[in-house]
Amino acid sequence: MTALLAVVVAAGSALVLVEVVHWILRRLGRRSTLLDDLATTAHKPFLATMIVFAVQQALRGFAGDFPGRTGVLHALVILVIASVAWLIGALLLVLEDAALARWRVDVADNLKARRLKTQVVMLRRVTVAVIVVVTLGVMLMTFPGVRALGASLLASAGLVSVIAALAAQSTLGNLIAGLQLAFSDAVRIDDVVVVEGEWGRIEELTLTYVAVQIWDDRRLILPTSYFTTKPFQNWTRTGSAVLGTAEIDVDWSAPIEPMRAELRAVCEGTELWNGRVCVLQVTDAVGGMIRLRALVSADDAGSLWDLRCLVRERLVAWVFEHRRESLPRVRAEVGESSRILPARSGSRPGIEPEASDDARVFSGIGDGNERAATFGGPEEPVVASASGMRQ
């Protein structure tokens, strides 16, 4: 009767103590997000740990010999180990969430936040796995027979490890690749990538696989070793802002400068453009047509896609409405003719119009000089002339 009363008093005291601490943390949590998260996440594991520990100490101190005493105390030891591991895991999760809360990923410039989120998520998975393995190991070591078995197996551990490594070679490779991805900064959560010909976003990054959300909401699941053994495109490796192109084919008679002005008007009239790059260039002139490439920039890949579609749509509409004679056409000359076609009225042979800044990618625009230094080298600046680009 004394032992039962001691157990009830110990459990009740532990319950009261935990609830008092929880109430204090909730009050302090009004001013601190960390304490509020701690009070919410660690409440149950702390309660379980204190009650099991109090009951164990009460039985040890007040209960005499009774049938099954050794088994009951052993079971309580295992429960204490499990509850302490649960509490440690909860505390680590609170600290990891606090680290993530300092960095927002729902902003335009979220490179550091995405890097930290990727590393914290990977550390969380590793931490949980380590806690589970260590807890199971400590529990097994409480059995005398297991301790003796461990000593006998120690001599053959080398052979067993070799066999296990060969059997789980692919799994271990993915685990190592997952850690490598997390801390090498090659790819992060929310990065925009192109893999297997698909454009998408890194949705989930684990120790064994990577989930890529394709633009049409499909999911491409790849092993982590894919990103360490095969090439892939990372559009947001150094920043979320990206460049993109929209190409159209027009007739040789198409007026370039008015189309550049139209492109500039389209970019300045939409919030999708980030104000960095807005360039229209002639990139090809074969097959009786010229190819115009509009190079534009946006703050993120999603905005860039919409901006490219908008630019292409507006340029096509402008050509159709204002310069229908510049629509793509196929010319054929029947018979022999050596007559030279006359120049168009109003043209001035030998005088080339000066190209605007919107015709230059490596100079003349906001970050063109920086791009020229990057691709041409600091000692070989690229300068654009009226007739083209030269070094």
C-alpha positions as CSV (number, residue, x, y, z in Angstrom):
1,M,0.0,0.0,0.0
2,T,2.9,2.3,0.8
3,A,4.5,1.6,-2.6
4,L,1.3,2.3,-4.4
5,L,0.8,5.6,-2.6
6,A,4.3,6.6,-3.3
7,V,3.8,5.9,-7.0
8,V,0.6,7.9,-7.1
9,V,2.2,10.8,-5.2
10,A,5.3,10.8,-7.5
11,A,3.3,10.7,-10.7
12,G,1.0,13.5,-9.4
13,S,3.9,15.6,-8.3
14,A,5.6,15.2,-11.7
15,L,2.3,16.1,-13.5
16,V,1.9,19.2,-11.4
17,L,5.5,20.3,-12.0
18,V,5.3,19.8,-15.7
19,E,2.0,21.7,-16.0
20,V,3.5,24.6,-13.9
21,V,6.5,24.8,-16.2
22,H,4.2,24.6,-19.2
23,W,2.1,27.4,-17.9
24,I,5.2,29.6,-17.3
25,L,6.5,28.9,-20.8
26,R,3.2,29.7,-22.4
27,R,3.1,33.1,-20.5
28,L,6.6,33.9,-21.6
29,G,5.8,32.6,-25.1
30,R,3.7,35.7,-25.7
31,R,6.9,37.6,-26.1
32,S,9.1,34.9,-27.5
33,T,8.2,32.7,-30.4
34,L,11.0,30.2,-29.4
35,L,9.5,29.7,-25.9
36,D,6.0,29.3,-27.3
37,D,7.2,26.7,-29.8
38,L,9.1,25.0,-26.9
39,A,6.0,24.9,-24.7
40,T,3.9,23.4,-27.6
41,T,6.4,20.9,-29.0
42,A,8.2,19.6,-25.8
43,H,5.1,19.4,-23.5
44,K,4.2,15.8,-24.1
45,P,7.7,14.3,-24.2
46,F,8.6,16.3,-21.1
47,L,5.5,15.1,-19.3
48,A,6.2,11.5,-20.3
49,T,9.8,11.7,-19.2
50,M,9.0,13.2,-15.8
51,I,6.2,10.8,-15.0
52,V,8.1,7.7,-15.9
53,F,11.2,8.8,-14.1
54,A,9.2,9.7,-11.0
55,V,7.4,6.3,-11.0
56,Q,10.7,4.5,-11.4
57,Q,12.3,6.3,-8.5
58,A,9.2,5.7,-6.3
59,L,9.3,2.0,-6.9
60,R,13.0,1.8,-6.3
61,G,12.7,3.6,-3.0
62,F,9.5,2.4,-1.5
63,A,8.6,-0.9,-3.1
64,G,10.1,-4.0,-1.5
65,D,10.5,-7.3,-3.1
66,F,7.4,-8.3,-5.1
67,P,6.9,-10.8,-8.0
68,G,8.2,-9.4,-11.3
69,R,10.1,-6.5,-9.6
70,T,13.1,-6.9,-11.8
71,G,11.0,-7.0,-15.0
72,V,9.0,-3.9,-14.0
73,L,12.0,-1.9,-13.2
74,H,13.7,-3.0,-16.4
75,A,10.6,-1.9,-18.4
76,L,10.7,1.4,-16.6
77,V,14.3,1.9,-17.5
78,I,13.5,1.3,-21.2
79,L,10.6,3.7,-21.0
80,V,12.9,6.3,-19.4
81,I,15.4,5.9,-22.3
82,A,12.6,6.2,-24.9
83,S,11.0,9.3,-23.3
84,V,14.4,11.0,-22.9
85,A,15.2,10.3,-26.6
86,W,11.7,11.7,-27.5
87,L,12.4,14.9,-25.4
88,I,15.9,15.4,-27.0
89,G,14.4,15.0,-30.4
90,A,11.7,17.5,-29.6
91,L,14.2,20.1,-28.3
92,L,16.4,19.7,-31.4
93,L,13.4,20.2,-33.7
94,V,12.5,23.4,-31.8
95,L,16.0,24.7,-32.3
96,E,16.0,23.8,-36.0
97,D,12.6,25.5,-36.4
98,A,13.9,28.6,-34.7
99,A,16.9,28.7,-37.1
100,L,14.5,28.4,-40.1
101,A,12.2,31.1,-38.7
102,R,14.9,33.7,-39.0
103,W,15.1,33.4,-42.7
104,R,12.1,33.8,-45.0
105,V,11.9,31.9,-48.3
106,D,8.8,33.7,-49.6
107,V,10.8,36.7,-50.7
108,A,12.5,37.5,-54.0
109,D,16.1,37.3,-52.8
110,N,15.9,34.1,-50.8
111,L,19.2,32.4,-51.7
112,K,20.6,32.3,-48.2
113,A,17.3,31.2,-46.8
114,R,16.9,28.3,-49.3
115,R,20.5,27.2,-48.5
116,L,19.8,27.2,-44.8
117,K,16.5,25.5,-45.2
118,T,18.1,22.7,-47.2
119,Q,20.8,22.1,-44.7
120,V,18.5,22.2,-41.7
121,V,16.1,19.8,-43.3
122,M,18.9,17.4,-44.1
123,L,20.3,17.8,-40.6
124,R,16.9,17.1,-39.1
125,R,16.6,13.8,-40.9
126,V,20.1,12.8,-39.9
127,T,19.4,13.8,-36.3
128,V,16.2,11.9,-36.1
129,A,17.9,8.8,-37.6
130,V,20.9,9.1,-35.2
131,I,18.6,9.5,-32.2
132,V,16.5,6.4,-33.1
133,V,19.6,4.3,-33.7
134,V,21.3,5.4,-30.5
135,T,18.1,4.9,-28.5
136,L,17.7,1.4,-29.8
137,G,21.3,0.6,-29.1
138,V,21.1,1.8,-25.5
139,M,17.9,-0.1,-25.0
140,L,19.4,-3.3,-26.3
141,M,22.5,-2.8,-24.0
142,T,20.2,-3.0,-21.0
143,F,19.8,-6.7,-21.6
144,P,22.7,-8.7,-20.2
145,G,22.4,-11.3,-23.0
146,V,22.7,-8.6,-25.7
147,R,25.9,-7.2,-24.1
148,A,27.5,-10.6,-24.2
149,L,26.3,-11.1,-27.7
150,G,27.8,-7.8,-28.7
151,A,31.2,-8.8,-27.3
152,S,31.2,-12.0,-29.3
153,L,30.2,-10.3,-32.5
154,L,32.8,-7.6,-32.2
155,A,35.5,-9.9,-33.7
156,S,33.4,-10.6,-36.8
157,A,32.3,-7.0,-37.2
158,G,34.7,-6.4,-40.1
159,L,33.3,-9.2,-42.2
160,V,29.7,-8.2,-41.5
161,S,30.4,-4.5,-42.3
162,V,31.9,-5.5,-45.7
163,I,29.0,-7.7,-46.6
164,A,26.5,-5.0,-45.5
165,A,28.3,-2.4,-47.5
166,L,28.3,-4.5,-50.6
167,A,24.6,-5.3,-50.2
168,A,23.6,-1.7,-49.5
169,Q,26.0,0.0,-51.9
170,S,23.3,1.8,-53.8
171,T,21.5,3.0,-50.6
172,L,24.7,4.1,-49.0
173,G,25.7,6.0,-52.2
174,N,22.4,7.8,-52.1
175,L,22.8,8.7,-48.4
176,I,26.3,10.1,-49.0
177,A,25.0,12.0,-52.1
178,G,22.2,13.5,-50.1
179,L,24.6,14.9,-47.5
180,Q,26.9,16.1,-50.3
181,L,24.0,17.9,-51.9
182,A,23.0,19.6,-48.7
183,F,26.4,20.9,-47.8
184,S,28.0,21.5,-51.2
185,D,25.3,24.0,-52.1
186,A,24.9,22.4,-55.6
187,V,21.1,22.3,-55.3
188,R,18.7,23.6,-52.7
189,I,15.0,23.4,-51.9
190,D,13.0,25.7,-54.2
191,D,15.8,25.8,-56.7
192,V,14.6,25.9,-60.3
193,V,16.2,23.2,-62.3
194,V,16.1,21.4,-65.7
195,V,16.5,17.6,-65.4
196,E,15.7,14.9,-67.9
197,G,14.4,17.6,-70.2
198,E,11.9,18.8,-67.6
199,W,11.7,22.2,-66.1
200,G,10.7,22.3,-62.5
201,R,11.3,23.2,-58.8
202,I,13.1,21.2,-56.1
203,E,10.1,20.4,-53.9
204,E,11.7,17.9,-51.5
205,L,15.3,16.9,-50.8
206,T,15.9,13.8,-48.7
207,L,18.9,11.5,-48.0
208,T,17.8,9.1,-50.6
209,Y,15.7,10.9,-53.3
210,V,14.9,14.3,-54.7
211,A,11.3,15.3,-55.7
212,V,11.1,17.8,-58.5
213,Q,7.8,19.6,-59.1
214,I,7.3,19.9,-62.8
215,W,5.6,23.1,-64.1
216,D,2.4,21.2,-64.9
217,D,2.3,19.8,-61.3
218,R,3.7,16.4,-62.1
219,R,6.4,15.1,-59.8
220,L,9.8,13.7,-61.0
221,I,11.4,11.5,-58.4
222,L,15.1,11.1,-58.8
223,P,17.7,9.4,-56.6
224,T,20.1,11.9,-54.9
225,S,23.0,10.3,-56.6
226,Y,21.6,11.6,-59.9
227,F,22.6,15.1,-59.0
228,T,26.1,14.1,-58.2
229,T,26.8,12.0,-61.2
230,K,24.9,13.6,-64.1
231,P,24.8,17.2,-65.4
232,F,21.7,19.3,-64.8
233,Q,20.7,23.0,-65.1
234,N,20.2,25.1,-62.0
235,W,18.7,28.4,-62.9
236,T,18.8,29.8,-59.4
237,R,22.3,28.6,-58.3
238,T,23.5,32.1,-57.4
239,G,20.3,34.1,-57.4
240,S,16.6,33.9,-58.2
241,A,16.7,36.5,-61.0
242,V,17.0,34.8,-64.4
243,L,17.3,35.7,-68.1
244,G,15.1,34.2,-70.9
245,T,14.5,34.6,-74.6
246,A,11.5,34.8,-76.9
247,E,12.2,34.3,-80.6
248,I,10.2,35.2,-83.7
249,D,10.8,34.9,-87.4
250,V,10.0,37.9,-89.7
251,D,10.7,39.0,-93.2
252,W,13.9,40.9,-94.1
253,S,11.9,44.0,-94.5
254,A,10.9,44.1,-90.9
255,P,11.9,47.4,-89.1
256,I,14.1,46.5,-86.2
257,E,14.2,49.8,-84.3
258,P,10.4,50.2,-84.0
259,M,10.2,46.6,-82.8
260,R,12.9,47.4,-80.1
261,A,10.8,50.3,-79.0
262,E,7.7,48.0,-78.8
263,L,9.7,45.5,-76.7
264,R,10.8,48.2,-74.4
265,A,7.2,49.4,-74.0
266,V,6.0,45.9,-73.3
267,C,8.7,45.3,-70.6
268,E,8.1,48.7,-68.9
269,G,4.3,48.1,-68.9
270,T,4.4,44.9,-66.9
271,E,5.4,44.1,-63.3
272,L,6.9,40.8,-64.5
273,W,10.0,42.6,-65.7
274,N,12.6,43.4,-63.1
275,G,14.2,46.3,-65.0
276,R,17.6,44.6,-65.8
277,V,17.6,43.4,-69.3
278,C,15.4,44.2,-72.3
279,V,17.3,43.6,-75.6
280,L,16.2,42.7,-79.2
281,Q,18.8,41.3,-81.5
282,V,18.9,39.7,-85.0
283,T,20.5,36.3,-84.3
284,D,20.0,34.6,-87.7
285,A,19.3,35.5,-91.3
286,V,18.8,32.4,-93.5
287,G,16.1,30.9,-95.5
288,G,14.6,34.2,-96.6
289,M,13.8,35.3,-93.0
290,I,15.5,36.9,-90.1
291,R,15.2,35.6,-86.5
292,L,14.7,38.1,-83.8
293,R,15.6,37.2,-80.2
294,A,14.2,39.2,-77.3
295,L,16.3,38.8,-74.2
296,V,14.5,39.8,-71.0
297,S,14.9,39.3,-67.3
298,A,12.7,38.6,-64.3
299,D,13.0,38.1,-60.6
300,D,12.1,34.4,-60.7
301,A,11.6,31.6,-63.1
302,G,7.8,31.7,-63.0
303,S,7.7,35.4,-63.8
304,L,10.2,34.9,-66.5
305,W,8.0,32.3,-68.2
306,D,5.0,34.6,-68.2
307,L,7.1,37.5,-69.4
308,R,8.6,35.5,-72.3
309,C,5.1,34.5,-73.4
310,L,3.9,38.1,-73.1
311,V,6.8,39.5,-75.2
312,R,6.3,36.9,-77.9
313,E,2.5,37.6,-78.0
314,R,2.9,41.3,-78.2
315,L,5.6,41.3,-80.8
316,V,3.6,39.0,-83.0
317,A,0.6,41.2,-82.6
318,W,2.6,44.3,-83.4
319,V,4.0,42.8,-86.6
320,F,0.5,41.7,-87.7
321,E,-1.1,45.1,-86.9
322,H,1.6,47.5,-88.1
323,R,3.9,45.7,-90.5
324,R,1.9,42.9,-92.3
325,E,4.4,43.1,-95.2
326,S,7.0,41.9,-92.7
327,L,5.3,38.6,-92.0
328,P,7.4,35.6,-92.9
329,R,7.1,34.9,-96.6
330,V,8.7,32.6,-99.2
331,R,10.2,34.3,-102.3
332,A,10.7,32.5,-105.7
333,E,12.2,34.0,-108.8
334,V,10.9,32.4,-112.1
335,G,13.2,32.7,-115.1
336,E,16.5,34.4,-115.5
337,S,17.0,38.0,-114.5
338,S,20.1,40.0,-114.0
339,R,18.2,43.1,-113.1
340,I,19.2,44.6,-109.7
341,L,16.2,45.5,-107.6
342,P,16.0,49.2,-107.0
343,A,16.6,50.5,-103.5
344,R,13.5,51.4,-101.5
345,S,12.5,55.0,-101.5
346,G,13.7,57.0,-98.7
347,S,16.7,54.8,-97.9
348,R,20.2,56.1,-97.8
349,P,22.8,53.6,-99.1
350,G,26.0,53.4,-97.2
351,I,24.6,54.9,-94.0
352,E,23.7,52.5,-91.3
353,P,21.4,53.6,-88.5
354,E,23.0,53.6,-85.1
355,A,21.8,50.7,-82.9
356,S,20.2,51.5,-79.6
357,D,21.2,50.2,-76.3
358,D,18.4,47.6,-76.5
359,A,20.4,45.9,-79.3
360,R,23.3,45.0,-77.0
361,V,23.8,42.2,-74.6
362,F,27.4,42.7,-73.5
363,S,27.4,46.5,-73.3
364,G,25.2,49.5,-73.3
365,I,22.6,48.1,-70.9
366,G,22.3,48.0,-67.1
367,D,24.5,45.0,-66.4
368,G,26.0,44.5,-69.9
369,N,29.5,45.7,-69.0
370,E,29.5,43.3,-66.0
371,R,28.4,40.5,-68.3
372,A,31.1,41.5,-70.8
373,A,33.8,41.3,-68.1
374,T,32.5,37.9,-67.0
375,F,32.6,36.2,-70.5
376,G,35.3,38.3,-72.1
377,G,37.8,38.5,-69.2
378,P,38.7,41.6,-67.2
379,E,41.6,42.5,-69.6
380,E,39.6,42.0,-72.8
381,P,36.6,44.2,-72.7
382,V,33.9,43.7,-75.3
383,V,32.8,46.9,-77.0
384,A,29.8,47.2,-79.3
385,S,30.1,49.3,-82.4
386,A,27.4,50.5,-84.8
387,S,28.2,47.7,-87.2
388,G,28.4,44.9,-84.6
389,M,30.6,43.8,-81.7
390,R,34.3,43.6,-81.7
391,Q,37.1,43.1,-79.1
